């Protein structure tokens, strides 16, 4: 499968791939697009968000992705925006595993309040999920 971040893969086709094939497809896309990233967690987060989109209404992700695209983000940027929320929650849980609370409820709440403008205003060079860059240093 040749993955294109700005084109939603057919859900059944995506889910039929094993996890390694999904990761390879996302990595290949970023290579072909001459986009660079610094961590494997970046690729895995991309795959997790695509998995959640493919699951449909089981998560808030498909509706969030659509809303962000209606707000002006392209699909690839919207994946990064959702991924930034996911990774923030993962980071927080790793830092304080006994903090408690329902992380799924938190994820849904934060996706509900996520906006394209808010995500863009928080872009920085230190978070690979917030922005992957071309070799020339321009956003995708």
N, C-alpha and C positions, 0 to 999 in steps of 0.2 A: 504494500500500500504506500502510495506517495501522499504524505500528509501535507496539507496547506493550512496554516493557522487561521487564515481569513475565510476559509471555506469549512463549514461544519461537516465533519465526516459522517457518513451514514452510520447511525447508532449501532445497528446490528453488526455491520462490518467492523467497526471499531472494537466492539465488545468481543467479537470472535478472535481478535488478535490476542496473543498472550502478552503479558506485561512487558517482556523484553522487546517484542516487536513494536509495541506502542512507544517505548522509550527510544528505540532506534529510529522510528519514524519521526519523532519530535526532534531528535538530535540532527537527523539528516535534513529536515526542513531548515533548521537554524544555520546549518553549514551552507546549504544551497542559497539561502537568503543573505549569506555573509553577515549573519548576526552572531555576536559573540556573547558568552556568558561565562561566569567564573566557577559555578558550583554544580554538582550533580543534583543537588536539591532543587535547583531551578528546573531542570528537565523533569524530575519526578513530580514537581508541583504542577507543571504544565499537563502532564499525563493525568494526574488526579483530577484536575479541573475538567479535562476532556471526558474522563470517566463519569464524572458527576453530570455533565451535560448529556451524555449518552443514556444515563439512567432516567432521564426525563423528569417528571414531576416528583420523583422520590426525594429530590433536594430542591432548595431554592435557587440553585445555580443557573439552570436554563433561563428562568424568568429574569434573574439579575443580569445575565449576559445580554439578553435581548434589550433590557431597559438601558444598560450602559451603551449599547450600540445606537439606540434611539437618541441618546444624549450626545452622540458625536464620536465615541471611541470606535475604532475599527475592531473587528473580532479579536485579533491578536492582542491589542491593548486591553480589551475587556477580560481576556483570559488572564493577563498579567494583573489586572486590578483585583479580580477574584482571588487569584493566587496570593496576592500580597496580604489579603485578609486571612486566608488559610494559614500562611506561614507565620504571621504575627501570633495567631492563636497557638500554633504548634510551639513556637519559641517560648511563649508565656508558660505553657504547660510544662515544657522541659525545665524552665527556670524555677517553677513552683508547682511541682506535681501534686502536692497536697492542698492546693488552694481550693479545690472542690468546684462545684458548679457544673452545670450541664454545658459542655463545650459545643454540642450540636445546637443548642438554643442560642448560645452566644454567636456562633457562626451565622445562623439565620438572621439574628438581630443585626449583626454588623453588615451582612449583605444587603439588608433592607435599607440601611442608612448610607451605603456606599454610593457615591455619585461620580460620574466621569470627571467633572470639574474638580471635585475634592481629591480624587486620585491623582489627576495631573498636577495639582498644586503641591502635592507631597512627593513628586518625583525627586530622586536624588541618585547620585552615582554609587552609593554604598549598598543598595538593596537590589540584587540581581532580578528579583521578581517585579520590581517597579519599572525597570527599563532595561531591555537588552539593546545593545547599540550595534550599529554597523561598524565595519572597520574604520570608516571615515568619521565615526563619532556622532552620526546623526540618528535620531530615533527612527524606528521602523515605520 
